[in-house]
């Protein structure tokens, strides 16, 4: 079964209610691919093949990872020379010079420590450890939707969307004999205002190609589920968590724009 869907499933279905929506979020499933170009350019033709819902609850934390680094002797020497010539003093160089032997086995550090002892203080070496950038954690995007059927068509659409997300979260078994599967869908997610094109990068959050990693469906009244005459649930609560496939980078040509690794390096032969 192909990952994409044949047409748009949009809730609410009534134009009257659609006009009241402040912002929409569109989820477009794509066949999983390891090729950078397919992660950058959508294969969707036109506006078909999407789940379209009113933006209700959305959370996207950003995390940068750093590690504590203590420079070695060579690093200290090179950094100390750099600091000396850029007005940073001789701090790192002094930590190396202090261990050089002088008369009868005493070093400058021994003399300094003994002077500290006269004042009753136990001197401690300065720590030259710094936080060094390691990487950016891949961004997570969490969405929540509380969907109520206002008519029979709404109930049908809600059911199709709830089931569609769930089925596309799972891989496809291609060969039982050789135990081969095709990975689940990857998703192109866009957020736009209800009134027209998006002008806010905060609203869109420049979401990169993602995978659906957690999905929960709750009946809005679990103790006494209410069904339509066609046996659809009148209300469902959907919780979806997506994780971007690649870490994001700031665009070198636009410092306010974020791009995936594939998008940032797309077309580069190096």
Secondary structure, DSSP 8 states (H G I E B T S, - for coil): --SS-SS-EESS--HHHHTT-SEEEEEEEE-----HHHHHS----TT-S-EEEE--EEE----EEEEEE---HHHHHHHHHHHHHTT--SHHHHHHHTTSB-GGG-BHHHHHHHHHHHTT---------EEEEEEE---EEEEEEEEE-SSHHHHHHHHHHHHHHHHHTS-EEEETTTTEEE---EEEEEEEETTSS---HHHHTT--SEEEEEEEEEETTTTS--B-TTS-BSEEEEEEEEEESS-EEE-SS-TT-EEEHHHHTTT---
